[in-house]
Amino acid sequence: MAENSKTTNYQKYLNNNPLILFFIRRFVRRICFYIERYRPERLFDIGCGEGIIANALNKKISHFEYYGIDINERSIETARQLNPRLLFDTKNFFDMDPRKNSADVVLCLEVLEHLEEPQKGLRHLMELSTNVVIVSVPWEPFFSLGNFFRGRYIKRWGNHPEHIQWFRKSTFNDLLNSVTLNFKVVTCFPWLISIITVSGSDKNN
C-alpha cells in the first residue's frame, strides 16, 4: 500500500516513536482484555478503521462472528487486506436497524468525539447491543497535548481537526449518565474507556 494512501489513523499505529507505540499497544491489549471477558458470540466493531483491533482479537478469540464497519472506504480496504477472513463494510452505523442487526458485544473506539450528537450515537450503540457496549474517547487535554508536542495540529493546539467533541473525565461521565446508569469508566492514558452494561430498561428509555 502506498504511503499516501494510508489514513492518519493507520499511520498512528505504524508510528516508530517507542513511547507512542507503548501507549497504543497497551490500549489495544486493554481493549482485547475487556472483550475477552465477555466471550462474544457476535461482535460489532463500529468505526473499525483499518482493522487493527480486529486483527488483535482474531489472534486471541476463536469462534466468534465479527462485523466491522467504517465510513472511510480506504480504511475498510486496508481492514480487508489485514483480515481477509473477517467481514467489513463501508457504512454509517446510524443506518443499522437494531430490529435487524444486533450483537452481544458492540465496540466503538474513538468515534463519539466525531459526532455532533454523541448522546444520540451512544443510544444507538446501546440499541444495537444485547449485552455490553465498550466505547473509548481521547482523554483531554492529554490527547491533544500529546499531538501538540509531536508537532501535530500546532495551530489547533494539538486538537485533531475532525474532533468536534472534547472529553474530560467529567464530561465523558456526564454524557454516559445522560443515557444510562449501568457503566464504569476506566483510564488507559491518553484514552478514557467505558464498559456499558445494556439492560432492558436502558434500551427502552
N, C-alpha and C positions, 0 to 999 in steps of 0.2 A: 504494500500500500504506500502510495506516495506520501511524503511528509506533509504536503499542503492539503492532503485530503483528510487528515486526522483532525477531529474536533478538539477544541480546547479541553474538554473534559477528558478525552482519551490521552492527550498529551500530559495531563496531570498524573495519570497512572504510570506513564513512561518516564517521569522525571528522574534525573540522575542524582539529585540532591539527597544525600543519605538521611538527613533529618526529615525531609518531606516524605521520603519513602517509608521511614519508620512510622510516621503518623498514619499514612494511607494504609499500610499493611496491617497495622493494629486495628484500624477501623474495619477493614474487610474481615479480619478474624473475629472481631466482636459481633458484627452482623451475622456471620455464619454461626457463631456460638448460640445467639438467640434463636435463630431459625431452627437449628438442630434440636433445641429443647422442645419445640412444638411438633416435631416429626411430621412435617406436612405431607399430605397425600396429593394436594394440588396447591401450587403457589403462583400467584400473580405478581410479577415484578413490574410495577408501574414507573415509567421513566427509567427503563433499564439501561439506557445509554449504550455503551459498546459491549455489554455483557460480561463485565469484569466480575461482578458478584455471581452471576450465573455460572461462570467458569469455575470459580472457587467452590460454589455449592455442589456442582456436578462431581467434583472430586471427593466431596465429603459425604454426600447423601445419595443413596441409591433408591430406586423405585419410587420416584415422585414425579408428578406431572408439572411441568414448568411452562409458563406462558409469559413472555416478556414483551412489553410494548413501549414505544417511544415515538414522539412526533418528528424526530430527526431521522430522515431516510439514511443519511451517511452513517449515523450511529448504528442503525439496525443492520446495514450491510456489514459493518465490522463485527457486530454481535453474531451474525450468522456464520461468518468466517471463523470466529473463535470457538463457536459452539454449534457445529453442524448438526448435532442430534437434537437440539432444543428448538422450540417453536418461538419465533419472533414475528411481530407485525408492526408496521408503521400506523399508529392510531392514537387518537386523543382519548384518554381514559374516561372523559365525560360522555363519550359515545358508547360506553359499555353499559348495557342494560342489566342491572342486578337481578332481574327476574330470569334472565337467560345466562348470566355469567356470574359465577361465584367461586371462591376458593377458601379453604380453611385458613390459609395464611396469605395476607396481602402485604407486599413490601413496597415501600415508596421512599426512595432516598433522594434528598436534595431536589425536591420538586416544589414543595409548598412555597418556597421563597420566590418562585417564578410566577405565582398566581396572584391575580388581582383580588380574588376572593378565596383565601386559603381555608376559611371556615367551610365554605361550600365544597371545596376539594376534599377536606377531611371527612365531611359527612358522606360524600360519595364513596370514598375509600372504605368506610365502615359498612356501607350498604353492600359492597362487593365481597365482604368477608363473612364467613360463618364462625370464625373463632378469634383470630388475632390480626391486628394491623401493626406493622413495625414501620415507623417513619423516622427520618432524620432531617435536620436542617443545619446550616452553618451556625456555629456559636459565635455570635457577635459581641463585642467588636474584634475578637481574637482572629476570626477567619479573615476579615478584611485587612487587619494589621499584618497578618502573615503574607497576604498578597502584596501589600504595600512595600514591605521590607524585602520582598523578592523582586521588586521593580515592576509589579503588575498593576495596571489601572491607577497609575500615580495621580492623575488629575482627579480621580474619583476617590482618593484616599484608600485604594485597595478594594473598593466595593465593585463587584462584578457588574457590568452594565446590564445583564439580564436579571439581576436580583432586584425585585421591586418590594420585597418584604425583608425586614431586618430583625432577626430574633435574638433577644437576650433570653436568659433563663425565665425571667418574669413574664415576658411577652409570649414566649412559647407555652408556658403554663396557662396563661390567660386564654390563648387560643384553644388549647385542649379542654380546659374547664368549660368553655362555651359550648362544647359538643358532648362531652362525656365526663363522668367521674371515675371511670374504670381505666386508669392509666398510671404509668410511672415513667419518670424521666431519668435517664442516666447520661453521664457525660463521657465523651470519648474525644478529648481535645484534638482539633478545634470543631467538634460537632456535638450537637445535642441529639439524643436518640430517645424516642418514646415507644413503649410497648403498650398497646391499647387492647384490652380485652373486650370483645364485642358481645353484648348481651341483647336479648330480645327487646328490652325496654329502650336501650340506646338506639337500636335500629328503627324504632317506631317514633322516636322523638323528632 
